[in-house]
Amino acid sequence: MILRIVIGVIAGGGLGFGWYKFVGCSSGACPLTSHPVISTIYGAVLGVLIATSFH
């Protein structure tokens, strides 16, 4: 269970940062993709939610 959470955080955080880096908006108008920390945290939370939803 702990390993699943750690993998979810790492994978989700990496995908969140990748989303900021390659898709994010530079104008600052997008609240989720205009700052790398917010995108990474959002991705990590989603990664944990997805990883823990499987049995």
mmCIF file of the N, C-alpha and C atoms, coordinates in Angstrom:
data_MODEL
# 
_entry.id   MODEL 
# 
loop_
_atom_site.group_PDB 
_atom_site.id 
_atom_site.type_symbol 
_atom_site.label_atom_id 
_atom_site.label_alt_id 
_atom_site.label_comp_id 
_atom_site.label_asym_id 
_atom_site.label_entity_id 
_atom_site.label_seq_id 
_atom_site.pdbx_PDB_ins_code 
_atom_site.Cartn_x 
_atom_site.Cartn_y 
_atom_site.Cartn_z 
_atom_site.occupancy 
_atom_site.B_iso_or_equiv 
_atom_site.pdbx_formal_charge 
_atom_site.auth_seq_id 
_atom_site.auth_comp_id 
_atom_site.auth_asym_id 
_atom_site.auth_atom_id 
_atom_site.pdbx_PDB_model_num 
ATOM 1   N N  . MET A 1 1  ? 0.822  -1.193 0.000   1.00 0.00 ? 1  MET A N  1 
ATOM 2   C CA . MET A 1 1  ? 0.000  0.000  0.000   1.00 0.00 ? 1  MET A CA 1 
ATOM 3   C C  . MET A 1 1  ? 0.871  1.264  0.000   1.00 0.00 ? 1  MET A C  1 
ATOM 4   N N  . ILE A 1 2  ? 1.887  1.300  0.846   1.00 0.00 ? 2  ILE A N  1 
ATOM 5   C CA . ILE A 1 2  ? 2.775  2.459  0.899   1.00 0.00 ? 2  ILE A CA 1 
ATOM 6   C C  . ILE A 1 2  ? 3.526  2.616  -0.417  1.00 0.00 ? 2  ILE A C  1 
ATOM 7   N N  . LEU A 1 3  ? 3.979  1.502  -0.969  1.00 0.00 ? 3  LEU A N  1 
ATOM 8   C CA . LEU A 1 3  ? 4.697  1.553  -2.247  1.00 0.00 ? 3  LEU A CA 1 
ATOM 9   C C  . LEU A 1 3  ? 3.797  2.102  -3.349  1.00 0.00 ? 3  LEU A C  1 
ATOM 10  N N  . ARG A 1 4  ? 2.546  1.727  -3.319  1.00 0.00 ? 4  ARG A N  1 
ATOM 11  C CA . ARG A 1 4  ? 1.583  2.216  -4.316  1.00 0.00 ? 4  ARG A CA 1 
ATOM 12  C C  . ARG A 1 4  ? 1.399  3.728  -4.196  1.00 0.00 ? 4  ARG A C  1 
ATOM 13  N N  . ILE A 1 5  ? 1.368  4.241  -2.964  1.00 0.00 ? 5  ILE A N  1 
ATOM 14  C CA . ILE A 1 5  ? 1.223  5.681  -2.741  1.00 0.00 ? 5  ILE A CA 1 
ATOM 15  C C  . ILE A 1 5  ? 2.465  6.424  -3.226  1.00 0.00 ? 5  ILE A C  1 
ATOM 16  N N  . VAL A 1 6  ? 3.642  5.880  -2.912  1.00 0.00 ? 6  VAL A N  1 
ATOM 17  C CA . VAL A 1 6  ? 4.888  6.519  -3.325  1.00 0.00 ? 6  VAL A CA 1 
ATOM 18  C C  . VAL A 1 6  ? 4.997  6.559  -4.844  1.00 0.00 ? 6  VAL A C  1 
ATOM 19  N N  . ILE A 1 7  ? 4.655  5.470  -5.489  1.00 0.00 ? 7  ILE A N  1 
ATOM 20  C CA . ILE A 1 7  ? 4.684  5.436  -6.951  1.00 0.00 ? 7  ILE A CA 1 
ATOM 21  C C  . ILE A 1 7  ? 3.682  6.428  -7.533  1.00 0.00 ? 7  ILE A C  1 
ATOM 22  N N  . GLY A 1 8  ? 2.508  6.529  -6.931  1.00 0.00 ? 8  GLY A N  1 
ATOM 23  C CA . GLY A 1 8  ? 1.507  7.488  -7.387  1.00 0.00 ? 8  GLY A CA 1 
ATOM 24  C C  . GLY A 1 8  ? 1.976  8.923  -7.258  1.00 0.00 ? 8  GLY A C  1 
ATOM 25  N N  . VAL A 1 9  ? 2.648  9.239  -6.132  1.00 0.00 ? 9  VAL A N  1 
ATOM 26  C CA . VAL A 1 9  ? 3.159  10.599 -5.931  1.00 0.00 ? 9  VAL A CA 1 
ATOM 27  C C  . VAL A 1 9  ? 4.236  10.923 -6.953  1.00 0.00 ? 9  VAL A C  1 
ATOM 28  N N  . ILE A 1 10 ? 5.165  10.001 -7.159  1.00 0.00 ? 10 ILE A N  1 
ATOM 29  C CA . ILE A 1 10 ? 6.263  10.258 -8.087  1.00 0.00 ? 10 ILE A CA 1 
ATOM 30  C C  . ILE A 1 10 ? 5.767  10.368 -9.526  1.00 0.00 ? 10 ILE A C  1 
ATOM 31  N N  . ALA A 1 11 ? 4.937  9.420  -9.933  1.00 0.00 ? 11 ALA A N  1 
ATOM 32  C CA . ALA A 1 11 ? 4.436  9.443  -11.308 1.00 0.00 ? 11 ALA A CA 1 
ATOM 33  C C  . ALA A 1 11 ? 3.522  10.645 -11.543 1.00 0.00 ? 11 ALA A C  1 
ATOM 34  N N  . GLY A 1 12 ? 2.616  10.895 -10.621 1.00 0.00 ? 12 GLY A N  1 
ATOM 35  C CA . GLY A 1 12 ? 1.704  12.030 -10.771 1.00 0.00 ? 12 GLY A CA 1 
ATOM 36  C C  . GLY A 1 12 ? 2.422  13.365 -10.731 1.00 0.00 ? 12 GLY A C  1 
ATOM 37  N N  . GLY A 1 13 ? 3.389  13.489 -9.826  1.00 0.00 ? 13 GLY A N  1 
ATOM 38  C CA . GLY A 1 13 ? 4.162  14.726 -9.759  1.00 0.00 ? 13 GLY A CA 1 
ATOM 39  C C  . GLY A 1 13 ? 4.968  14.961 -11.023 1.00 0.00 ? 13 GLY A C  1 
ATOM 40  N N  . GLY A 1 14 ? 5.550  13.888 -11.543 1.00 0.00 ? 14 GLY A N  1 
ATOM 41  C CA . GLY A 1 14 ? 6.299  14.010 -12.796 1.00 0.00 ? 14 GLY A CA 1 
ATOM 42  C C  . GLY A 1 14 ? 5.412  14.394 -13.959 1.00 0.00 ? 14 GLY A C  1 
ATOM 43  N N  . LEU A 1 15 ? 4.245  13.794 -14.020 1.00 0.00 ? 15 LEU A N  1 
ATOM 44  C CA . LEU A 1 15 ? 3.315  14.144 -15.094 1.00 0.00 ? 15 LEU A CA 1 
ATOM 45  C C  . LEU A 1 15 ? 2.778  15.565 -14.927 1.00 0.00 ? 15 LEU A C  1 
ATOM 46  N N  . GLY A 1 16 ? 2.539  15.977 -13.685 1.00 0.00 ? 16 GLY A N  1 
ATOM 47  C CA . GLY A 1 16 ? 2.083  17.340 -13.434 1.00 0.00 ? 16 GLY A CA 1 
ATOM 48  C C  . GLY A 1 16 ? 3.122  18.366 -13.843 1.00 0.00 ? 16 GLY A C  1 
ATOM 49  N N  . PHE A 1 17 ? 4.385  18.099 -13.510 1.00 0.00 ? 17 PHE A N  1 
ATOM 50  C CA . PHE A 1 17 ? 5.441  19.018 -13.919 1.00 0.00 ? 17 PHE A CA 1 
ATOM 51  C C  . PHE A 1 17 ? 5.618  19.011 -15.434 1.00 0.00 ? 17 PHE A C  1 
ATOM 52  N N  . GLY A 1 18 ? 5.512  17.827 -16.037 1.00 0.00 ? 18 GLY A N  1 
ATOM 53  C CA . GLY A 1 18 ? 5.595  17.744 -17.495 1.00 0.00 ? 18 GLY A CA 1 
ATOM 54  C C  . GLY A 1 18 ? 4.474  18.521 -18.162 1.00 0.00 ? 18 GLY A C  1 
ATOM 55  N N  . TRP A 1 19 ? 3.295  18.463 -17.572 1.00 0.00 ? 19 TRP A N  1 
ATOM 56  C CA . TRP A 1 19 ? 2.167  19.229 -18.113 1.00 0.00 ? 19 TRP A CA 1 
ATOM 57  C C  . TRP A 1 19 ? 2.468  20.725 -18.049 1.00 0.00 ? 19 TRP A C  1 
ATOM 58  N N  . TYR A 1 20 ? 3.047  21.185 -16.928 1.00 0.00 ? 20 TYR A N  1 
ATOM 59  C CA . TYR A 1 20 ? 3.431  22.592 -16.821 1.00 0.00 ? 20 TYR A CA 1 
ATOM 60  C C  . TYR A 1 20 ? 4.486  22.946 -17.870 1.00 0.00 ? 20 TYR A C  1 
ATOM 61  N N  . LYS A 1 21 ? 5.485  22.104 -18.016 1.00 0.00 ? 21 LYS A N  1 
ATOM 62  C CA . LYS A 1 21 ? 6.626  22.392 -18.890 1.00 0.00 ? 21 LYS A CA 1 
ATOM 63  C C  . LYS A 1 21 ? 6.234  22.418 -20.364 1.00 0.00 ? 21 LYS A C  1 
ATOM 64  N N  . PHE A 1 22 ? 5.409  21.473 -20.798 1.00 0.00 ? 22 PHE A N  1 
ATOM 65  C CA . PHE A 1 22 ? 5.117  21.341 -22.222 1.00 0.00 ? 22 PHE A CA 1 
ATOM 66  C C  . PHE A 1 22 ? 3.774  21.926 -22.648 1.00 0.00 ? 22 PHE A C  1 
ATOM 67  N N  . VAL A 1 23 ? 2.821  22.055 -21.732 1.00 0.00 ? 23 VAL A N  1 
ATOM 68  C CA . VAL A 1 23 ? 1.488  22.520 -22.104 1.00 0.00 ? 23 VAL A CA 1 
ATOM 69  C C  . VAL A 1 23 ? 1.111  23.814 -21.394 1.00 0.00 ? 23 VAL A C  1 
ATOM 70  N N  . GLY A 1 24 ? 1.684  24.069 -20.230 1.00 0.00 ? 24 GLY A N  1 
ATOM 71  C CA . GLY A 1 24 ? 1.298  25.194 -19.378 1.00 0.00 ? 24 GLY A CA 1 
ATOM 72  C C  . GLY A 1 24 ? 1.274  26.536 -20.084 1.00 0.00 ? 24 GLY A C  1 
ATOM 73  N N  . CYS A 1 25 ? 0.469  27.430 -19.563 1.00 0.00 ? 25 CYS A N  1 
ATOM 74  C CA . CYS A 1 25 ? 0.341  28.752 -20.191 1.00 0.00 ? 25 CYS A CA 1 
ATOM 75  C C  . CYS A 1 25 ? 1.343  29.726 -19.574 1.00 0.00 ? 25 CYS A C  1 
ATOM 76  N N  . SER A 1 26 ? 1.908  30.566 -20.399 1.00 0.00 ? 26 SER A N  1 
ATOM 77  C CA . SER A 1 26 ? 2.914  31.517 -19.952 1.00 0.00 ? 26 SER A CA 1 
ATOM 78  C C  . SER A 1 26 ? 2.315  32.856 -19.520 1.00 0.00 ? 26 SER A C  1 
ATOM 79  N N  . SER A 1 27 ? 1.051  33.071 -19.806 1.00 0.00 ? 27 SER A N  1 
ATOM 80  C CA . SER A 1 27 ? 0.436  34.358 -19.461 1.00 0.00 ? 27 SER A CA 1 
ATOM 81  C C  . SER A 1 27 ? 0.056  34.448 -17.989 1.00 0.00 ? 27 SER A C  1 
ATOM 82  N N  . GLY A 1 28 ? -0.054 33.328 -17.308 1.00 0.00 ? 28 GLY A N  1 
ATOM 83  C CA . GLY A 1 28 ? -0.446 33.326 -15.903 1.00 0.00 ? 28 GLY A CA 1 
ATOM 84  C C  . GLY A 1 28 ? -1.944 33.296 -15.694 1.00 0.00 ? 28 GLY A C  1 
ATOM 85  N N  . ALA A 1 29 ? -2.713 33.186 -16.765 1.00 0.00 ? 29 ALA A N  1 
ATOM 86  C CA . ALA A 1 29 ? -4.160 33.181 -16.656 1.00 0.00 ? 29 ALA A CA 1 
ATOM 87  C C  . ALA A 1 29 ? -4.714 31.819 -16.238 1.00 0.00 ? 29 ALA A C  1 
ATOM 88  N N  . CYS A 1 30 ? -3.950 30.780 -16.419 1.00 0.00 ? 30 CYS A N  1 
ATOM 89  C CA . CYS A 1 30 ? -4.391 29.430 -16.069 1.00 0.00 ? 30 CYS A CA 1 
ATOM 90  C C  . CYS A 1 30 ? -3.912 29.112 -14.643 1.00 0.00 ? 30 CYS A C  1 
ATOM 91  N N  . PRO A 1 31 ? -4.808 28.924 -13.700 1.00 0.00 ? 31 PRO A N  1 
ATOM 92  C CA . PRO A 1 31 ? -4.380 28.751 -12.315 1.00 0.00 ? 31 PRO A CA 1 
ATOM 93  C C  . PRO A 1 31 ? -3.622 27.452 -12.049 1.00 0.00 ? 31 PRO A C  1 
ATOM 94  N N  . LEU A 1 32 ? -3.906 26.399 -12.772 1.00 0.00 ? 32 LEU A N  1 
ATOM 95  C CA . LEU A 1 32 ? -3.240 25.117 -12.509 1.00 0.00 ? 32 LEU A CA 1 
ATOM 96  C C  . LEU A 1 32 ? -1.933 24.957 -13.267 1.00 0.00 ? 32 LEU A C  1 
ATOM 97  N N  . THR A 1 33 ? -1.814 25.544 -14.423 1.00 0.00 ? 33 THR A N  1 
ATOM 98  C CA . THR A 1 33 ? -0.640 25.293 -15.256 1.00 0.00 ? 33 THR A CA 1 
ATOM 99  C C  . THR A 1 33 ? 0.304  26.474 -15.365 1.00 0.00 ? 33 THR A C  1 
ATOM 100 N N  . SER A 1 34 ? 0.054  27.564 -14.638 1.00 0.00 ? 34 SER A N  1 
ATOM 101 C CA . SER A 1 34 ? 0.933  28.721 -14.758 1.00 0.00 ? 34 SER A CA 1 
ATOM 102 C C  . SER A 1 34 ? 2.091  28.690 -13.765 1.00 0.00 ? 34 SER A C  1 
ATOM 103 N N  . HIS A 1 35 ? 2.059  27.807 -12.775 1.00 0.00 ? 35 HIS A N  1 
ATOM 104 C CA . HIS A 1 35 ? 3.111  27.730 -11.764 1.00 0.00 ? 35 HIS A CA 1 
ATOM 105 C C  . HIS A 1 35 ? 3.536  26.263 -11.607 1.00 0.00 ? 35 HIS A C  1 
ATOM 106 N N  . PRO A 1 36 ? 4.843  25.972 -11.641 1.00 0.00 ? 36 PRO A N  1 
ATOM 107 C CA . PRO A 1 36 ? 5.285  24.575 -11.610 1.00 0.00 ? 36 PRO A CA 1 
ATOM 108 C C  . PRO A 1 36 ? 4.961  23.847 -10.307 1.00 0.00 ? 36 PRO A C  1 
ATOM 109 N N  . VAL A 1 37 ? 4.990  24.546 -9.185  1.00 0.00 ? 37 VAL A N  1 
ATOM 110 C CA . VAL A 1 37 ? 4.712  23.883 -7.909  1.00 0.00 ? 37 VAL A CA 1 
ATOM 111 C C  . VAL A 1 37 ? 3.251  23.450 -7.829  1.00 0.00 ? 37 VAL A C  1 
ATOM 112 N N  . ILE A 1 38 ? 2.359  24.310 -8.258  1.00 0.00 ? 38 ILE A N  1 
ATOM 113 C CA . ILE A 1 38 ? 0.935  23.977 -8.226  1.00 0.00 ? 38 ILE A CA 1 
ATOM 114 C C  . ILE A 1 38 ? 0.643  22.802 -9.155  1.00 0.00 ? 38 ILE A C  1 
ATOM 115 N N  . SER A 1 39 ? 1.217  22.807 -10.337 1.00 0.00 ? 39 SER A N  1 
ATOM 116 C CA . SER A 1 39 ? 1.007  21.706 -11.277 1.00 0.00 ? 39 SER A CA 1 
ATOM 117 C C  . SER A 1 39 ? 1.555  20.396 -10.732 1.00 0.00 ? 39 SER A C  1 
ATOM 118 N N  . THR A 1 40 ? 2.723  20.445 -10.101 1.00 0.00 ? 40 THR A N  1 
ATOM 119 C CA . THR A 1 40 ? 3.332  19.239 -9.553  1.00 0.00 ? 40 THR A CA 1 
ATOM 120 C C  . THR A 1 40 ? 2.515  18.695 -8.393  1.00 0.00 ? 40 THR A C  1 
ATOM 121 N N  . ILE A 1 41 ? 2.072  19.549 -7.499  1.00 0.00 ? 41 ILE A N  1 
ATOM 122 C CA . ILE A 1 41 ? 1.254  19.095 -6.364  1.00 0.00 ? 41 ILE A CA 1 
ATOM 123 C C  . ILE A 1 41 ? -0.076 18.536 -6.849  1.00 0.00 ? 41 ILE A C  1 
ATOM 124 N N  . TYR A 1 42 ? -0.699 19.210 -7.781  1.00 0.00 ? 42 TYR A N  1 
ATOM 125 C CA . TYR A 1 42 ? -1.975 18.735 -8.332  1.00 0.00 ? 42 TYR A CA 1 
ATOM 126 C C  . TYR A 1 42 ? -1.797 17.364 -8.988  1.00 0.00 ? 42 TYR A C  1 
ATOM 127 N N  . GLY A 1 43 ? -0.723 17.196 -9.747  1.00 0.00 ? 43 GLY A N  1 
ATOM 128 C CA . GLY A 1 43 ? -0.453 15.907 -10.371 1.00 0.00 ? 43 GLY A CA 1 
ATOM 129 C C  . GLY A 1 43 ? -0.163 14.830 -9.347  1.00 0.00 ? 43 GLY A C  1 
ATOM 130 N N  . ALA A 1 44 ? 0.569  15.168 -8.279  1.00 0.00 ? 44 ALA A N  1 
ATOM 131 C CA . ALA A 1 44 ? 0.874  14.187 -7.237  1.00 0.00 ? 44 ALA A CA 1 
ATOM 132 C C  . ALA A 1 44 ? -0.388 13.740 -6.511  1.00 0.00 ? 44 ALA A C  1 
ATOM 133 N N  . VAL A 1 45 ? -1.278 14.666 -6.221  1.00 0.00 ? 45 VAL A N  1 
ATOM 134 C CA . VAL A 1 45 ? -2.539 14.308 -5.556  1.00 0.00 ? 45 VAL A CA 1 
ATOM 135 C C  . VAL A 1 45 ? -3.374 13.412 -6.456  1.00 0.00 ? 45 VAL A C  1 
ATOM 136 N N  . LEU A 1 46 ? -3.474 13.752 -7.718  1.00 0.00 ? 46 LEU A N  1 
ATOM 137 C CA . LEU A 1 46 ? -4.226 12.901 -8.641  1.00 0.00 ? 46 LEU A CA 1 
ATOM 138 C C  . LEU A 1 46 ? -3.557 11.527 -8.799  1.00 0.00 ? 46 LEU A C  1 
ATOM 139 N N  . GLY A 1 47 ? -2.229 11.504 -8.803  1.00 0.00 ? 47 GLY A N  1 
ATOM 140 C CA . GLY A 1 47 ? -1.528 10.232 -8.890  1.00 0.00 ? 47 GLY A CA 1 
ATOM 141 C C  . GLY A 1 47 ? -1.815 9.332  -7.719  1.00 0.00 ? 47 GLY A C  1 
ATOM 142 N N  . VAL A 1 48 ? -1.860 9.899  -6.514  1.00 0.00 ? 48 VAL A N  1 
ATOM 143 C CA . VAL A 1 48 ? -2.186 9.108  -5.317  1.00 0.00 ? 48 VAL A CA 1 
ATOM 144 C C  . VAL A 1 48 ? -3.625 8.614  -5.381  1.00 0.00 ? 48 VAL A C  1 
ATOM 145 N N  . LEU A 1 49 ? -4.526 9.469  -5.797  1.00 0.00 ? 49 LEU A N  1 
ATOM 146 C CA . LEU A 1 49 ? -5.933 9.056  -5.888  1.00 0.00 ? 49 LEU A CA 1 
ATOM 147 C C  . LEU A 1 49 ? -6.121 7.929  -6.890  1.00 0.00 ? 49 LEU A C  1 
ATOM 148 N N  . ILE A 1 50 ? -5.456 8.020  -8.005  1.00 0.00 ? 50 ILE A N  1 
ATOM 149 C CA . ILE A 1 50 ? -5.576 6.965  -9.017  1.00 0.00 ? 50 ILE A CA 1 
ATOM 150 C C  . ILE A 1 50 ? -4.886 5.684  -8.550  1.00 0.00 ? 50 ILE A C  1 
ATOM 151 N N  . ALA A 1 51 ? -3.707 5.815  -7.953  1.00 0.00 ? 51 ALA A N  1 
ATOM 152 C CA . ALA A 1 51 ? -2.966 4.637  -7.511  1.00 0.00 ? 51 ALA A CA 1 
ATOM 153 C C  . ALA A 1 51 ? -3.680 3.888  -6.403  1.00 0.00 ? 51 ALA A C  1 
ATOM 154 N N  . THR A 1 52 ? -4.354 4.590  -5.510  1.00 0.00 ? 52 THR A N  1 
ATOM 155 C CA . THR A 1 52 ? -5.041 3.913  -4.408  1.00 0.00 ? 52 THR A CA 1 
ATOM 156 C C  . THR A 1 52 ? -6.434 3.439  -4.775  1.00 0.00 ? 52 THR A C  1 
ATOM 157 N N  . SER A 1 53 ? -6.907 3.783  -5.944  1.00 0.00 ? 53 SER A N  1 
ATOM 158 C CA . SER A 1 53 ? -8.244 3.337  -6.343  1.00 0.00 ? 53 SER A CA 1 
ATOM 159 C C  . SER A 1 53 ? -8.235 1.905  -6.880  1.00 0.00 ? 53 SER A C  1 
ATOM 160 N N  . PHE A 1 54 ? -7.064 1.387  -7.232  1.00 0.00 ? 54 PHE A N  1 
ATOM 161 C CA . PHE A 1 54 ? -6.969 0.004  -7.715  1.00 0.00 ? 54 PHE A CA 1 
ATOM 162 C C  . PHE A 1 54 ? -6.737 -0.937 -6.542  1.00 0.00 ? 54 PHE A C  1 
ATOM 163 N N  . HIS A 1 55 ? -7.327 -2.132 -6.609  1.00 0.00 ? 55 HIS A N  1 
ATOM 164 C CA . HIS A 1 55 ? -7.145 -3.108 -5.535  1.00 0.00 ? 55 HIS A CA 1 
ATOM 165 C C  . HIS A 1 55 ? -6.187 -4.186 -5.945  1.00 0.00 ? 55 HIS A C  1 
# 
